[in-house]
Amino acid sequence: MMRFTTFSVDGRFYYGAVTDEGMIALNDRFPQWPTLRDVIEAGGLGELTKEAEGALITHKAFQFEMVMPNARRILCVGVNFPDRNAEYKDGSEQPKYMSLFPRFASGFTGHNQPLIRPPESHQLDYEGEVAIVIGKRGRRISQEAAYDHIAALTICNEGTIRDWVRHAKFNVTQGKNWDKSGAIGPWLVPFTDASQLDDARIVTRVNGEVRQDDKLRRMMHPIRREIEYISTFMTLEAGDIIVTGTPTGSGARLDPPQYLKPGDIVEVEVNGIGTLRNMIEDEQL
C-alpha cells in the first residue's frame, strides 16, 4: 500500500512517500508541484507512486504534519450514524438531509502531534472519522460517478470543544475550529477500489479503551450521497477534503461525560488506511 504525507525536518516542510524505515522526500523531484495539494490538483499521485518505487530513504528523523496543511476547503458531515442521531435524545427521526459545517486547516495537526486543549474550555472531545480527498472537479455529481471524483483517503480526529458549539442558537463553527484541536493523517492512501470505503471500519481508542467502533456501510448518508449532495450547491474542486461522519461514543455522550485531558492518547484506526495517533496537551500561553 503506497502512502503519502507532508512532514517536516528542522522547520522545513516536505512531502513524500512513507515507508516503515522512514520517509522518501519527493517534492524536490517535482518542482512543478510545491505541495501535496498541488499534486492532488494535477492528478499526480500516480507519478509519485512510480517515483517512490525503489527510491532510497531520505529522512529517518522527521515530524508528521497535517497531510495537506494548505487545504483550501474542509467540509464536515455531522450526526451521520444512526446511533449518533439517537444520542441527541430529541426524538427526531433520521434526518432527510445531512448536517454540514466547515473547518479550517489551522484547526488540525498531524500524526503523533498533540491536540491542544485551550484554557477557555476543558471540554475537548474526540471524533474518529474517515476523510476523503477530492481529485477531480465536479458539480452535480451523480452517486454512480461519485467515487470517480475521489483521489485519496485519510483519517480525521475531528476534535471539538463541546461547550463552544452551543454558544448561539445556530452554530457549531466556534467549537469546531480551535487551533490544533483536531488531526488529519497520518497519510494519504490513493483511492483505487470501492471496497476501500465500502468495507471500512472506524475504531477510536482513548488510552487503549475502545470508545467508537462502527462501519461506514451503516452511515445514514453514505459517501456517494455526500458527494452528490454537496456538489449540488457548490463545485467540488480537486484538493477539497470531506470529513464524512463519526460513530457513536464520543466523550460528551458518555455518562458521565469524559473529556480529553493532558496525557491522554487518542488513536483512530481505519482498516486499509492506518492509525492516527495523538496525545493531549494544554495550550502554552
Backbone bond lengths (Angstrom), bond angles and torsions (degrees), N, CA, C in turn:
res aa  C-N    CA-C-N  psi(-1)  N-CA   C-N-CA  omega(-1)  CA-C   N-CA-C  phi
1 M - - - 1.465 - - 1.527 109.59 -
2 M 1.322 117.03 119.34 1.458 120.94 177.98 1.523 109.47 -78.49
3 R 1.332 116.10 139.13 1.462 122.18 -179.00 1.524 108.94 -133.85
4 F 1.332 115.78 137.34 1.464 120.77 -179.92 1.527 109.27 -128.38
5 T 1.328 115.62 144.93 1.460 118.63 -179.63 1.517 110.58 -152.52
6 T 1.330 114.03 171.92 1.467 122.45 170.25 1.521 107.28 -103.09
7 F 1.319 116.15 134.95 1.464 120.07 179.02 1.520 109.27 -143.04
8 S 1.317 115.05 167.65 1.471 119.35 -179.19 1.517 110.08 -131.99
9 V 1.320 114.10 151.14 1.464 122.98 175.48 1.519 107.29 -137.24
10 D 1.333 116.04 117.23 1.470 121.17 -179.73 1.525 111.95 52.35
11 G 1.317 115.66 40.48 1.458 120.61 175.10 1.514 115.41 85.91
12 R 1.332 117.65 -7.33 1.463 120.38 177.94 1.525 109.42 -96.56
13 F 1.331 115.21 135.54 1.455 120.69 -177.50 1.527 111.40 -93.32
14 Y 1.328 115.14 141.31 1.461 123.34 176.90 1.527 107.95 -134.94
15 Y 1.323 115.79 164.56 1.458 119.51 162.17 1.518 107.51 -130.22
16 G 1.326 114.83 156.29 1.450 117.90 -178.46 1.511 112.45 177.49
17 A 1.329 114.26 -167.30 1.453 121.98 -178.37 1.517 110.32 -94.02
18 V 1.323 115.52 142.74 1.460 122.85 -179.83 1.523 108.70 -98.10
19 T 1.324 116.23 130.61 1.463 121.05 172.09 1.516 108.50 -125.55
20 D 1.320 116.78 170.98 1.457 120.40 179.13 1.527 111.53 -69.12
21 E 1.329 117.09 -18.67 1.468 121.04 -178.09 1.528 112.88 -97.91
22 G 1.329 117.44 -16.92 1.454 119.98 -178.28 1.516 111.31 155.76
23 M 1.323 115.38 -164.77 1.461 121.49 -176.03 1.528 111.36 -100.64
24 I 1.332 114.83 148.65 1.454 122.36 169.33 1.522 106.52 -112.76
25 A 1.321 117.23 100.85 1.464 120.52 179.84 1.523 109.39 -66.91
26 L 1.325 115.84 134.11 1.462 120.34 -176.37 1.525 113.11 -122.80
27 N 1.321 118.28 -12.50 1.462 119.82 -172.73 1.525 112.80 -62.29
28 D 1.348 118.73 -35.21 1.471 120.49 179.75 1.526 111.46 -68.82
29 R 1.330 116.89 -21.33 1.466 120.55 179.29 1.524 111.68 -83.66
30 F 1.329 116.35 -13.35 1.464 121.15 179.99 1.534 109.12 -130.84
31 P 1.329 117.12 68.80 1.469 119.47 -176.47 1.525 113.28 -61.47
32 Q 1.338 117.19 -20.04 1.466 120.17 177.60 1.515 111.87 -71.64
33 W 1.342 116.81 -14.39 1.461 122.10 179.94 1.524 108.55 -123.21
34 P 1.314 118.64 88.33 1.468 120.90 -175.33 1.526 114.72 -64.42
35 T 1.346 116.72 -28.73 1.462 120.16 -177.05 1.529 109.71 -133.24
36 L 1.325 114.95 168.41 1.461 119.93 178.61 1.525 111.01 -65.12
37 R 1.311 116.80 -30.21 1.461 118.68 175.95 1.529 110.78 -64.20
38 D 1.332 117.16 -38.08 1.462 120.23 176.89 1.526 111.04 -63.82
39 V 1.340 115.94 -36.57 1.464 120.13 176.44 1.520 110.30 -60.92
40 I 1.331 116.43 -47.14 1.459 121.42 -179.74 1.526 110.31 -61.16
41 E 1.329 116.48 -46.41 1.461 120.41 -177.70 1.520 111.94 -61.69
42 A 1.346 116.57 -31.09 1.464 121.12 -179.21 1.524 112.86 -90.86
43 G 1.339 116.95 0.46 1.459 119.73 -177.20 1.517 112.21 65.43
44 G 1.345 116.13 37.05 1.454 120.68 -170.83 1.515 116.99 -97.71
45 L 1.334 118.95 8.98 1.466 118.81 -178.14 1.530 111.97 -62.38
46 G 1.322 116.94 -33.22 1.456 119.60 177.84 1.517 112.22 -63.72
47 E 1.324 116.32 -40.19 1.465 119.82 178.33 1.520 111.08 -68.05
48 L 1.335 116.61 -37.21 1.469 119.52 175.43 1.523 110.57 -61.91
49 T 1.318 116.07 -40.95 1.457 120.42 179.71 1.520 111.25 -60.62
50 K 1.310 117.26 -46.44 1.458 121.07 179.65 1.526 111.45 -62.58
51 E 1.336 116.23 -40.83 1.462 120.52 -178.44 1.516 111.37 -68.17
52 A 1.336 116.47 -34.27 1.467 120.27 -176.08 1.525 112.55 -77.21
53 E 1.322 117.01 -25.66 1.460 119.80 -176.91 1.529 110.67 -64.00
54 G 1.319 115.68 117.70 1.457 121.24 179.72 1.517 115.33 80.19
55 A 1.350 117.55 -0.64 1.466 120.28 -179.80 1.526 110.67 -74.70
56 L 1.314 115.55 156.60 1.460 121.51 -177.74 1.531 110.99 -84.11
57 I 1.321 115.09 151.04 1.467 121.57 174.32 1.524 109.16 -62.34
58 T 1.328 116.36 135.25 1.469 120.65 177.21 1.521 112.91 -106.25
59 H 1.341 117.72 -26.53 1.462 120.94 -177.04 1.524 110.32 -142.34
60 K 1.319 115.55 126.46 1.462 120.73 173.10 1.520 112.06 -103.70
61 A 1.306 116.95 -19.07 1.467 122.21 175.22 1.520 107.66 -114.11
62 F 1.318 117.10 123.29 1.463 121.11 -173.99 1.516 108.94 -164.48
63 Q 1.326 115.75 171.00 1.463 122.86 175.51 1.519 108.67 -126.10
64 F 1.329 116.52 127.32 1.456 120.05 174.60 1.526 109.78 -65.93
65 E 1.326 115.99 141.15 1.455 121.98 172.62 1.524 109.03 -117.93
66 M 1.321 117.28 166.67 1.458 120.05 171.36 1.528 107.30 -50.91
67 V 1.333 117.68 132.94 1.462 120.26 -168.26 1.529 113.51 -55.81
68 M 1.332 116.99 -36.17 1.465 120.97 177.29 1.526 108.66 -132.17
69 P 1.341 115.93 78.15 1.472 119.04 -173.37 1.527 113.67 -65.00
70 N 1.335 117.64 -14.46 1.466 120.16 176.98 1.526 111.61 -107.34
71 A 1.338 116.59 24.79 1.471 119.91 177.23 1.522 109.75 -56.27
72 R 1.315 116.49 132.03 1.466 120.31 -177.74 1.523 111.88 -79.91
73 R 1.351 116.29 -39.64 1.464 119.16 -173.62 1.525 109.66 -138.44
74 I 1.331 114.82 127.45 1.460 122.15 176.52 1.519 106.52 -127.24
75 L 1.329 116.02 116.19 1.452 121.09 -177.38 1.525 108.72 -115.76
76 C 1.326 116.21 130.97 1.467 121.42 -174.10 1.522 110.82 -114.44
77 V 1.336 114.77 141.26 1.464 121.85 176.88 1.521 108.24 -101.15
78 G 1.320 116.62 127.03 1.457 121.09 -177.20 1.524 112.89 -103.88
79 V 1.329 116.63 154.75 1.466 124.46 172.60 1.535 110.40 48.36
80 N 1.336 115.76 61.81 1.459 120.01 -170.04 1.529 113.89 -114.12
81 F 1.332 118.26 10.59 1.456 121.53 172.34 1.526 108.04 -120.51
82 P 1.325 118.46 145.00 1.469 119.88 -174.79 1.516 113.89 -56.97
83 D 1.327 118.21 -39.28 1.460 120.29 179.42 1.532 111.45 -69.57
84 R 1.326 116.66 -28.96 1.469 119.65 176.62 1.518 109.73 -65.06
85 N 1.325 117.27 -41.34 1.454 119.92 178.46 1.530 110.55 -61.93
86 A 1.335 116.78 -40.38 1.464 120.79 179.44 1.522 111.85 -66.85
87 E 1.354 116.94 -29.09 1.462 120.52 -179.31 1.522 112.73 -59.04
88 Y 1.325 116.45 -26.89 1.466 119.26 -177.51 1.524 112.45 -73.68
89 K 1.349 117.28 -16.37 1.462 122.57 173.89 1.530 112.55 51.47
90 D 1.352 114.42 39.55 1.467 118.71 179.07 1.522 112.11 -109.52
91 G 1.341 115.82 7.18 1.451 119.84 177.18 1.519 114.88 73.47
92 S 1.320 117.48 8.38 1.462 120.22 -176.11 1.518 111.41 -78.04
93 E 1.326 115.19 147.32 1.453 121.10 175.09 1.529 109.17 -77.60
94 Q 1.329 114.83 170.85 1.456 118.56 175.38 1.524 109.16 -55.52
95 P 1.327 118.41 126.92 1.465 119.89 -175.69 1.525 111.91 -67.80
96 K 1.329 115.53 141.44 1.465 120.60 178.71 1.518 111.05 -68.91
97 Y 1.348 116.24 -37.82 1.459 121.13 -178.84 1.526 109.76 -117.27
98 M 1.293 115.56 151.47 1.462 120.65 -177.35 1.522 112.06 -79.32
99 S 1.333 115.89 150.33 1.457 122.30 172.53 1.522 108.72 -84.58
100 L 1.334 116.10 137.40 1.465 121.22 -177.63 1.521 110.18 -134.70
101 F 1.324 116.01 146.91 1.460 121.00 173.71 1.526 108.68 -154.31
102 P 1.338 117.51 154.92 1.463 120.67 -179.72 1.522 111.74 -91.86
103 R 1.310 115.16 149.04 1.452 121.62 166.10 1.515 108.25 -126.99
104 F 1.328 114.63 159.50 1.456 120.50 -177.41 1.521 109.85 -115.51
105 A 1.323 115.95 152.31 1.458 120.75 -174.29 1.523 112.49 -58.66
106 S 1.339 117.48 -30.21 1.465 120.93 -179.03 1.527 112.36 -64.25
107 G 1.333 117.17 -17.57 1.458 120.94 179.43 1.517 113.92 -82.10
108 F 1.341 116.96 -0.95 1.457 120.57 -175.60 1.527 112.26 -122.85
109 T 1.310 114.55 150.16 1.450 122.42 172.57 1.526 107.84 -123.73
110 G 1.337 117.09 -169.46 1.449 120.96 -175.85 1.518 113.16 -107.75
111 H 1.315 114.86 -179.58 1.462 124.20 178.09 1.531 110.12 -59.25
112 N 1.330 115.67 140.55 1.472 122.80 178.37 1.523 113.01 64.44
113 Q 1.329 117.48 17.03 1.458 122.21 175.29 1.527 109.08 -109.51
114 P 1.328 117.81 154.83 1.468 118.90 -176.73 1.518 113.49 -75.35
115 L 1.335 115.38 140.61 1.448 120.73 163.76 1.524 106.75 -82.84
116 I 1.325 115.62 138.18 1.464 119.78 -171.08 1.525 111.12 -101.85
117 R 1.330 115.00 124.15 1.468 121.45 175.19 1.521 108.26 -92.98
118 P 1.351 118.69 120.92 1.460 120.32 -176.11 1.527 111.88 -81.89
119 P 1.313 117.06 158.88 1.468 119.09 178.60 1.524 113.13 -69.86
120 E 1.327 117.54 -21.13 1.461 120.32 -177.63 1.525 112.96 -70.31
121 S 1.324 117.49 -21.17 1.465 120.35 179.68 1.513 109.47 -159.15
122 H 1.335 116.17 140.94 1.459 121.43 175.54 1.532 111.54 -104.32
123 Q 1.327 116.26 18.53 1.462 120.29 179.92 1.534 111.46 -96.11
124 L 1.324 116.37 49.88 1.464 121.59 175.85 1.524 108.78 -78.46
125 D 1.333 115.99 125.45 1.459 121.80 -175.22 1.525 109.71 -125.23
126 Y 1.320 116.31 162.42 1.464 123.63 -179.26 1.521 109.89 -106.45
127 E 1.334 115.84 153.64 1.462 122.58 171.70 1.527 106.98 -150.04
128 G 1.323 117.41 106.25 1.455 121.40 179.00 1.523 110.95 -81.58
129 E 1.337 116.29 131.41 1.461 120.03 -175.17 1.531 111.19 -149.35
130 V 1.317 115.37 159.61 1.456 122.58 167.85 1.527 107.87 -91.74
131 A 1.324 116.01 137.62 1.462 120.90 175.54 1.525 108.85 -118.63
132 I 1.316 115.59 139.57 1.461 120.63 176.54 1.521 109.36 -111.24
133 V 1.321 115.48 146.44 1.457 121.67 177.58 1.524 108.05 -111.25
134 I 1.318 115.57 121.88 1.457 120.61 -179.34 1.535 109.43 -71.10
135 G 1.323 115.97 137.14 1.457 120.52 -178.48 1.508 114.61 -115.99
136 K 1.348 116.39 -10.77 1.460 119.75 -177.52 1.520 109.40 -141.60
137 R 1.313 115.72 129.46 1.457 122.56 -178.70 1.523 110.58 -60.01
138 G 1.342 116.38 144.50 1.442 118.14 177.60 1.510 113.80 -169.66
139 R 1.298 116.28 151.88 1.464 124.26 175.92 1.511 107.75 -132.34
140 R 1.328 116.79 139.98 1.466 123.46 -178.17 1.532 110.61 50.83
141 I 1.316 114.28 54.48 1.464 121.62 -178.28 1.527 108.71 -78.09
142 S 1.313 117.64 132.49 1.460 120.69 177.98 1.525 110.18 -75.24
143 Q 1.331 115.59 158.56 1.466 119.10 176.50 1.524 110.85 -62.00
144 E 1.316 117.20 -35.37 1.462 120.68 -179.93 1.521 111.49 -63.74
145 A 1.324 117.18 -33.05 1.465 121.43 -177.93 1.522 112.85 -95.92
146 A 1.329 117.46 -3.32 1.468 120.72 -169.88 1.526 113.05 -58.04
147 Y 1.337 116.70 -46.39 1.458 119.24 -176.12 1.530 111.91 -65.47
148 D 1.331 117.75 -21.82 1.462 120.50 177.51 1.522 112.07 -67.16
149 H 1.318 116.70 -14.80 1.464 121.30 -177.30 1.528 112.44 -97.73
150 I 1.330 117.86 1.79 1.470 121.51 -179.37 1.521 109.47 -95.93
151 A 1.336 116.09 129.65 1.466 121.15 177.26 1.518 112.10 -95.08
152 A 1.335 117.24 -38.02 1.462 119.81 -171.94 1.515 110.47 -159.40
153 L 1.341 114.69 164.26 1.458 122.90 178.12 1.516 109.20 -120.97
154 T 1.325 115.40 150.62 1.453 120.85 173.04 1.523 108.05 -151.07
155 I 1.326 116.86 -173.32 1.466 122.59 -176.98 1.527 108.83 -120.14
156 C 1.310 115.81 145.22 1.469 121.16 177.66 1.521 110.17 -128.39
157 N 1.324 116.42 134.33 1.463 122.06 162.34 1.517 104.75 -103.28
158 E 1.325 115.31 101.61 1.457 120.72 -170.28 1.531 108.89 -86.99
159 G 1.345 114.41 67.23 1.456 121.56 -175.49 1.521 112.50 -55.50
160 T 1.326 115.42 138.64 1.462 122.08 -171.14 1.518 110.50 -135.63
161 I 1.325 116.97 136.94 1.461 122.29 170.69 1.524 107.02 -92.19
162 R 1.330 116.46 101.71 1.461 121.61 -163.81 1.524 114.26 -61.25
163 D 1.326 118.41 -46.66 1.457 117.67 -175.35 1.531 112.05 -70.19
164 W 1.324 117.07 -19.68 1.461 119.98 178.98 1.523 112.71 -81.25
165 V 1.322 118.95 -9.34 1.466 119.20 173.33 1.521 111.07 -85.20
166 R 1.332 117.29 -0.71 1.466 121.11 -177.36 1.528 111.97 -122.44
167 H 1.316 116.26 24.94 1.456 119.42 -178.55 1.525 113.29 -74.82
168 A 1.303 117.20 -19.13 1.461 120.17 -178.13 1.523 109.03 -142.13
169 K 1.308 116.29 177.08 1.454 120.60 -175.24 1.523 112.18 -69.87
170 F 1.320 117.13 -34.53 1.459 120.20 -172.77 1.526 109.67 -139.03
171 N 1.318 116.10 84.02 1.465 118.89 177.43 1.521 110.49 -171.11
172 V 1.327 115.56 152.44 1.459 121.84 161.92 1.523 110.60 -135.00
173 T 1.319 116.50 -5.72 1.465 121.00 -170.40 1.520 112.70 -56.07
174 Q 1.336 117.87 -42.92 1.460 119.95 -177.32 1.529 111.93 -59.51
175 G 1.311 115.86 -47.05 1.457 119.80 -175.88 1.501 114.51 -74.70
176 K 1.337 116.68 -10.84 1.457 121.22 -175.57 1.520 113.45 -103.54
177 N 1.321 119.54 1.04 1.463 119.13 -170.97 1.521 114.83 -133.25
178 W 1.324 117.24 24.86 1.455 118.90 173.97 1.536 109.56 -65.95
179 D 1.319 115.58 140.24 1.462 120.18 -178.25 1.527 111.13 -53.41
180 K 1.335 115.38 128.48 1.460 123.35 174.44 1.529 112.80 53.22
181 S 1.317 115.91 35.43 1.469 120.14 176.70 1.522 111.79 -87.40
182 G 1.324 117.32 -14.49 1.456 122.16 178.82 1.520 110.30 -132.83
183 A 1.321 115.91 -179.21 1.466 121.00 -179.40 1.521 109.83 -144.22
184 I 1.329 115.76 147.38 1.460 122.06 172.08 1.521 107.78 -131.17
185 G 1.330 116.78 126.04 1.456 121.31 -178.16 1.525 110.24 161.70
186 P 1.332 119.74 -156.40 1.459 124.87 -2.58 1.523 112.98 -71.58
187 W 1.359 115.13 -20.31 1.458 120.64 -172.14 1.517 109.78 -155.29
188 L 1.323 115.12 173.24 1.455 122.39 171.53 1.518 108.93 -98.06
189 V 1.321 116.00 135.45 1.457 122.37 172.00 1.525 107.04 -110.17
190 P 1.329 118.91 120.19 1.468 119.44 179.06 1.527 111.32 -54.55
191 F 1.324 115.76 138.51 1.459 121.37 -179.83 1.515 108.76 -89.81
192 T 1.322 116.12 118.01 1.461 120.99 -175.80 1.518 113.65 -127.50
193 D 1.343 117.26 -15.25 1.459 119.50 -172.40 1.524 109.51 -150.58
194 A 1.331 117.00 138.25 1.459 121.90 -177.34 1.519 112.44 -58.52
195 S 1.330 117.40 -29.55 1.459 120.25 -178.08 1.525 112.17 -63.36
196 Q 1.338 117.55 -22.41 1.465 120.05 178.24 1.526 111.29 -59.41
197 L 1.315 116.69 -31.31 1.460 121.24 176.85 1.520 111.63 -100.21
198 D 1.295 116.55 -43.08 1.474 119.88 -174.29 1.522 111.91 -63.48
199 D 1.326 117.90 -27.92 1.464 121.58 -178.46 1.537 112.80 -107.36
200 A 1.321 116.67 12.00 1.466 119.99 -174.52 1.529 111.92 -77.90
201 R 1.325 114.92 147.31 1.461 122.67 179.68 1.529 108.00 -133.36
202 I 1.321 116.28 134.19 1.470 122.33 178.62 1.517 109.09 -102.70
203 V 1.336 116.80 126.48 1.460 122.21 174.06 1.529 107.67 -127.44
204 T 1.334 116.68 121.41 1.463 121.85 177.56 1.517 109.40 -111.61
205 R 1.321 115.54 130.27 1.469 121.33 179.22 1.526 109.56 -121.39
206 V 1.323 115.86 140.77 1.469 122.20 171.95 1.518 106.92 -118.35
207 N 1.328 115.41 116.89 1.473 121.52 -176.25 1.527 111.44 52.22
208 G 1.336 115.45 38.91 1.458 121.51 177.26 1.519 115.63 86.45
209 E 1.322 117.83 -10.87 1.470 122.14 -179.56 1.527 109.75 -89.51
210 V 1.325 117.10 127.38 1.462 121.03 178.58 1.524 109.59 -69.38
211 R 1.335 116.22 122.25 1.463 121.70 177.90 1.534 111.99 -110.29
212 Q 1.316 116.80 -32.28 1.462 121.24 179.62 1.525 108.59 -131.44
213 D 1.333 116.51 139.94 1.461 120.66 -179.73 1.522 107.69 -159.81
214 D 1.333 116.37 107.71 1.458 119.37 -179.03 1.525 109.46 -159.98
215 K 1.326 115.30 168.27 1.454 122.13 -177.54 1.522 110.48 -111.38
216 L 1.330 116.30 144.05 1.455 120.61 -178.70 1.523 111.97 -61.34
217 R 1.318 118.22 -27.37 1.459 120.16 -177.89 1.526 111.57 -64.73
218 R 1.344 118.36 -13.72 1.468 121.64 179.25 1.527 112.93 -92.45
219 M 1.305 117.55 2.08 1.458 119.87 178.90 1.526 111.45 -58.57
220 M 1.318 116.12 140.33 1.465 120.25 175.51 1.522 110.79 -68.44
221 H 1.324 115.62 -36.48 1.459 121.27 177.16 1.530 107.20 -120.24
222 P 1.332 118.20 95.01 1.459 120.81 -177.04 1.522 111.96 -60.93
223 I 1.318 115.57 163.72 1.464 120.42 -174.23 1.524 111.79 -62.32
224 R 1.323 118.00 -35.63 1.465 118.96 175.57 1.533 110.64 -59.36
225 R 1.331 116.16 -41.18 1.460 120.60 179.11 1.534 110.56 -69.39
226 E 1.323 117.77 -37.36 1.465 120.37 177.98 1.526 110.92 -58.10
227 I 1.319 115.60 -47.25 1.467 119.74 -179.09 1.525 110.44 -64.92
228 E 1.327 116.81 -42.00 1.461 120.35 178.15 1.526 111.09 -60.82
229 Y 1.318 116.00 -48.71 1.471 120.43 -175.29 1.527 111.61 -67.13
230 I 1.321 116.76 -48.56 1.470 120.04 -177.58 1.523 110.63 -62.85
231 S 1.326 116.80 -40.99 1.467 119.35 -177.66 1.522 112.44 -73.86
232 T 1.340 117.66 -5.93 1.456 120.21 174.11 1.517 110.65 -69.20
233 F 1.333 117.43 -42.01 1.463 119.98 -174.75 1.528 113.78 -103.17
234 M 1.332 117.91 -10.15 1.463 120.26 177.82 1.522 109.33 -146.89
235 T 1.311 115.45 149.79 1.453 120.40 175.75 1.514 108.75 -78.75
236 L 1.314 117.07 119.69 1.459 120.50 174.81 1.516 108.89 -76.70
237 E 1.328 115.50 134.06 1.461 121.60 -178.07 1.522 109.49 -113.04
238 A 1.320 116.44 150.92 1.459 120.60 174.25 1.516 109.72 -57.43
239 G 1.323 116.25 130.82 1.457 121.70 -176.65 1.512 113.54 101.24
240 D 1.336 117.79 -14.04 1.466 119.78 174.12 1.530 109.47 -65.72
241 I 1.324 116.29 146.14 1.464 122.41 178.29 1.521 108.89 -116.06
242 I 1.334 116.11 131.81 1.462 121.33 173.07 1.522 107.70 -114.92
243 V 1.331 116.24 120.39 1.466 122.73 175.75 1.517 106.14 -94.13
244 T 1.339 116.76 118.47 1.462 120.70 -154.49 1.529 117.15 -91.52
245 G 1.343 118.73 -8.25 1.461 120.07 177.35 1.517 112.53 129.36
246 T 1.331 116.17 148.43 1.466 121.21 -175.66 1.529 111.35 -114.96
247 P 1.333 118.13 146.11 1.471 121.28 177.61 1.531 111.72 -72.71
248 T 1.324 114.63 175.33 1.456 121.07 173.13 1.533 110.26 -63.42
249 G 1.340 115.70 158.78 1.457 120.08 173.68 1.510 115.87 112.97
250 S 1.328 118.02 10.02 1.462 118.62 176.44 1.524 110.03 -66.09
251 G 1.324 116.17 159.35 1.456 121.09 -173.78 1.514 114.03 -60.87
252 A 1.337 116.57 -32.46 1.459 120.45 -178.36 1.515 112.39 -66.50
253 R 1.343 116.88 -23.32 1.462 120.30 -175.19 1.526 112.76 -95.56
254 L 1.315 117.91 -0.33 1.454 120.73 176.67 1.528 109.37 -80.40
255 D 1.305 116.34 163.28 1.471 121.17 -178.54 1.525 109.50 -125.22
256 P 1.331 118.03 104.46 1.461 127.01 -0.55 1.532 111.11 -77.33
257 P 1.332 118.12 166.27 1.473 120.57 178.11 1.531 110.86 -57.76
258 Q 1.331 114.75 145.45 1.463 120.50 179.08 1.526 108.66 -127.71
259 Y 1.319 115.08 97.07 1.460 120.02 -179.25 1.529 109.85 -88.12
260 L 1.330 114.63 160.98 1.458 120.09 -178.16 1.516 110.94 -74.45
261 K 1.336 115.63 144.59 1.459 121.23 -179.33 1.524 109.12 -134.70
262 P 1.324 117.20 160.23 1.468 120.07 -179.51 1.526 111.95 -52.93
263 G 1.329 115.35 134.59 1.454 121.64 -178.37 1.513 113.78 99.38
264 D 1.342 117.28 -19.96 1.462 120.29 177.41 1.532 110.30 -66.33
265 I 1.323 115.35 151.31 1.456 122.93 175.67 1.527 107.87 -120.98
266 V 1.330 116.76 125.28 1.465 121.97 178.36 1.524 108.55 -113.51
267 E 1.322 115.87 130.08 1.463 121.56 177.20 1.520 108.96 -124.84
268 V 1.321 116.04 130.08 1.456 121.86 175.04 1.528 106.84 -115.76
269 E 1.329 115.77 116.68 1.461 121.24 -177.05 1.515 110.00 -112.82
270 V 1.335 115.78 133.20 1.462 121.99 175.13 1.523 107.18 -131.32
271 N 1.317 116.14 121.10 1.458 119.23 -179.18 1.527 110.55 -59.87
272 G 1.309 115.97 138.43 1.451 120.82 -178.88 1.515 114.14 85.50
273 I 1.323 117.45 -10.37 1.469 120.45 176.55 1.523 110.15 -117.06
274 G 1.338 117.19 -57.90 1.455 119.85 179.92 1.513 111.37 147.96
275 T 1.324 115.98 -155.27 1.464 122.63 -179.86 1.515 109.69 -131.35
276 L 1.322 116.26 126.09 1.462 123.89 175.97 1.521 107.52 -97.79
277 R 1.318 115.81 122.69 1.469 120.87 -174.41 1.527 109.82 -122.65
278 N 1.341 116.10 132.96 1.469 121.26 177.60 1.520 110.28 -143.43
279 M 1.310 115.64 145.80 1.452 121.60 172.03 1.532 108.48 -100.00
280 I 1.319 116.81 169.93 1.463 121.73 -178.70 1.534 108.79 -113.01
281 E 1.328 115.04 133.63 1.464 121.13 175.51 1.520 109.21 -135.40
282 D 1.335 115.96 151.97 1.451 121.14 171.45 1.515 109.76 -78.43
283 E 1.337 115.47 147.10 1.450 120.85 177.70 1.538 110.20 -64.21
284 Q 1.306 115.40 134.34 1.461 120.85 177.58 1.523 109.50 -91.06
285 L 1.301 116.65 112.62 1.479 121.47 -176.08 1.522 110.86 -88.74
